[in-house]
């Protein structure tokens, strides 16, 4: 599989391409951890969305890509209470839509809470998607394995511990 390593400038260009598509205003922005945190923050800042929420979803690990894995039920590690979503137009943000399972799980839960979700991603992979429909908004279509700048291994090399004050 082709790999693509993005710079911060690449991410800014993707956000710049995505922003004019977004038909706001939105009452809330729901970032999916961890991939949606950076683009969600950038979008919230650009659109002046102050009602920011997070969702953390985990699917059980499977050793292969069998049908069993596709039917596993997710665990919501973190999710806003229904009253925070009810009646609100919610922009759900993640970095990439590959299978689409995570973002659609979040979208469905927002709908069940009485919210009006729309989805936005930096990259959409239609060949990998398990759904007929794609994201409401996306910046680019790809089949590459994307490595975002916040995913690069930084480590602690060259970082020295801080000395206590006073």
Number of C-alpha atoms within 10 A of each C-alpha: 6 8 10 13 13 15 13 11 10 13 19 13 12 18 20 14 15 18 18 9 13 18 10 13 12 20 17 21 25 29 27 24 18 15 17 22 20 20 21 28 17 16 21 21 11 12 14 11 18 12 13 15 19 18 21 16 18 13 15 11 8 11 6 8 8 9 8 9 14 14 9 12 11 13 11 13 9 14 16 15 10 15 11 15 23 16 15 19 19 26 28 27 32 23 24 24 26 20 18 19 16 18 24 18 14 22 21 14 17 27 17 13 18 17 22 19 23 20 22 29 26 22 22 24 18 19 11 12 15 13 12 6 9 20 21 14 20 24 19 14 14 16 16 13 14 16 13 17 15 14 12 10 7 7 7 8 6 6 7 7 7 6 6 5 4 3
